[in-house]
Amino acid sequence: MDEDERSARHEATSQPDLAPIFRERDAAFRADLRADVEAGIAGGVVDPGLDPDDVAVAIVGQLRGIALQLLLDPGGVDVDQVRRSVTGYWRQVLAPEPAGRADQEGR
């Protein structure tokens, strides 16, 4: 997130009239993520048991939380390390379950 985006986010929280603009941006971002998850499900690379809307909300929420931490303590977050960790986490979460794993876990 660059300085302009950080400033815009700060303005959104301190200027209520900007909230609708950020809601629209978030809705568009979630829609893009939802479409990506749906495409992944259709392509067999994303677990079909996942709800695309839930995944989109979770990703946006995680990104917003990371961004807030960067705003509050820019030196306290290793962005490259977080990117690697988060990418690995989402790859594991989104991957289809191997055959038999769902049965073993009682799903």
Solvent accessible surface area in square Angstrom, and as a share of the most:
residue,aa,sasa,rsa
1,M,80,0.36
2,D,89,0.46
3,E,112,0.50
4,D,113,0.59
5,E,59,0.27
6,R,63,0.23
7,S,54,0.35
8,A,33,0.25
9,R,38,0.14
10,H,111,0.49
11,E,70,0.31
12,A,16,0.13
13,T,119,0.69
14,S,56,0.36
15,Q,78,0.35
16,P,108,0.68
17,D,107,0.55
18,L,49,0.25
19,A,31,0.24
20,P,58,0.37
21,I,88,0.45
22,F,23,0.10
23,R,153,0.56
24,E,121,0.54
25,R,128,0.47
26,D,29,0.15
27,A,47,0.36
28,A,58,0.45
29,F,69,0.29
30,R,73,0.27
31,A,38,0.30
32,D,89,0.46
33,L,27,0.13
34,R,76,0.28
35,A,53,0.41
36,D,94,0.49
37,V,8,0.05
38,E,86,0.39
39,A,65,0.50
40,G,9,0.08
41,I,46,0.23
42,A,92,0.71
43,G,59,0.57
44,G,49,0.47
45,V,104,0.60
46,V,14,0.08
47,D,14,0.07
48,P,98,0.61
49,G,70,0.67
50,L,46,0.23
51,D,66,0.34
52,P,27,0.17
53,D,68,0.35
54,D,94,0.49
55,V,9,0.05
56,A,0,0.00
57,V,91,0.52
58,A,47,0.36
59,I,27,0.13
60,V,9,0.05
61,G,44,0.43
62,Q,59,0.26
63,L,70,0.35
64,R,63,0.23
65,G,30,0.29
66,I,34,0.17
67,A,9,0.07
68,L,97,0.48
69,Q,100,0.45
70,L,23,0.11
71,L,63,0.31
72,L,134,0.67
73,D,79,0.41
74,P,97,0.61
75,G,78,0.75
76,G,51,0.50
77,V,27,0.16
78,D,87,0.45
79,V,69,0.40
80,D,74,0.38
81,Q,85,0.38
82,V,42,0.24
83,R,140,0.51
84,R,146,0.53
85,S,59,0.38
86,V,28,0.16
87,T,52,0.30
88,G,30,0.29
89,Y,107,0.41
90,W,31,0.11
91,R,172,0.63
92,Q,143,0.64
93,V,54,0.31
94,L,34,0.17
95,A,42,0.32
96,P,54,0.34
97,E,36,0.16
98,P,80,0.50
99,A,111,0.86
100,G,35,0.34
101,R,93,0.34
102,A,33,0.26
103,D,114,0.59
104,Q,158,0.70
105,E,100,0.45
106,G,68,0.66
107,R,185,0.67
